[in-house]
Amino acid sequence: MITIENITKQIKKQESTKFVDNKAAVLLPIVDIDQQLHLLFQVRSKKLKWQPGDICLPGGRVELTDISPKYTAKRETVEELGIDLNQITILGQLPKFIATLGMIIYPFVGKINSLDNLQLNHDEVEQIFTVPIEWFMHNPPQCATMFVGHKPADDFPFDIIANRSPNWQKRSEHPVYFYQYHNWVIWGLTAQILKRFIETIGE
């Protein structure tokens, strides 16, 4: 039997789950290499189903057991790079980002004491590389436009939904940024977060 109490209980359960499911945190890791500050980036493993081979920052989804997005950023960095938690010092937080699919991203800036003795999790990380922060200060990103739209599939019931086009329709558009450093291309959400960081420290 459907009751108000059962409806309320199920909705609250969904709200609680979604509250965690749509959050993620990333770390912009700063490392000192030969007395010059660099940012560390990861190349995603080709084993991954989502964006294999893309360049990203350490990070991942906020889990139920995480005490905060800041903890998530540190935990994921430890898991992906294979370093000790005490090797990471959080310096601050950038404004949150909302990705195109609704994921809320919390970016944190942190310092990693050393890259010695890294033990990469090769299920997630193929390799790492670093870029001097100074390079980004003098090399603004390229910018392109991404259209977001929709198209009904072949099984869409056009016979009962009137005036619906079977063609692609644009719903929105947003800028997409690209940094090319040697053979590496840093783009998408990672580049967007990076651009905000560079603008912030340059103010």
C-alpha positions, -999 to +999 in steps of 0.1 A: +000+000+000+013+034-009+014+059+020+028+093+026+052+079+051+066+054+025+069+081-002+087+104+022+111+077+033+120+067-002+125+103-013+148+110+016+168+079+008+173+091-028+182+126-016+209+112+007+224+090-020+224+118-046+240+142-022+271+121-023+269+106-058+271+140-075+301+153-057+338+149-065+371+165-054+404+171-072+438+182-061+461+206-080+494+192-067+523+216-065+558+201-064+592+219-061+615+207-088+650+223-089+636+253-070+608+258-095+572+252-087+555+227-110+519+213-112+516+175-114+492+159-139+481+123-144+475+104-177+445+082-172+450+045-176+438+030-210+421+003-189+395+029-178+361+030-195+357+068-190+382+090-208+411+066-211+444+083-219+431+118-210+451+141-188+436+148-154+443+159-118+443+134-089+408+131-075+375+112-076+340+109-062+332+118-026+324+086-007+300+081+022+330+075+045+348+107+035+345+134+062+348+162+036+356+169+000+391+181+012+396+146+026+384+131-007+410+150-026+438+139-003+426+102-001+423+099-039+458+114-044+472+089-019+454+060-037+464+071-072+500+082-066+509+058-038+522+085-014+517+089+023+489+112+035+514+133+055+532+142+022+502+164+012+496+199+026+464+216+015+470+253+007+435+263-001+403+257-021+392+272-054+355+279-061+335+247-069+327+238-105+296+223-119+304+199-148+281+196-178+264+164-164+257+181-131+287+168-111+299+193-085+337+194-084+356+208-054+392+218-064+419+220-038+454+233-041+480+214-023+518+209-019+534+175-023+567+172-004+584+148-028+579+126-059+604+101-047+592+065-042+558+070-060+538+038-065+513+047-092+481+028-092+483+016-128+446+006-129+439+043-129+471+061-137+493+053-167+520+079-160+525+114-145+543+145-157+548+180-144+546+215-159+562+246-145+535+270-131+554+298-147+547+283-182+510+286-177+514+322-167+528+330-201+508+306-222+470+312-221+448+284-233+432+280-267+395+282-265+368+264-286+330+261-282+312+229-273+275+225-282+253+205-259+221+191-275+198+161-279+183+139-306+154+115-302+163+078-307+146+056-333+122+043-306+109+078-297+071+078-300+066+106-325+031+094-331+020+105-296+044+134-290+035+161-316+059+187-331+091+169-320+120+171-345+139+139-352+171+159-357+198+171-334+188+202-315+212+225-296+203+232-260+233+251-248+270+259-255+301+264-233+337+272-238+363+244-238+400+253-230+431+236-243+467+239-230+494+222-252+527+216-234+551+197-256+532+166-266+506+168-238+472+184-243+454+194-211+418+202-219+382+200-207+373+203-170+410+199-160+419+229-182+390+249-169+400+244-132+436+251-142+427+283-159+408+295-127+439+286-106+463+306-129+439+336-129+436+334-091+473+334-084+480+361-110+456+386-094 
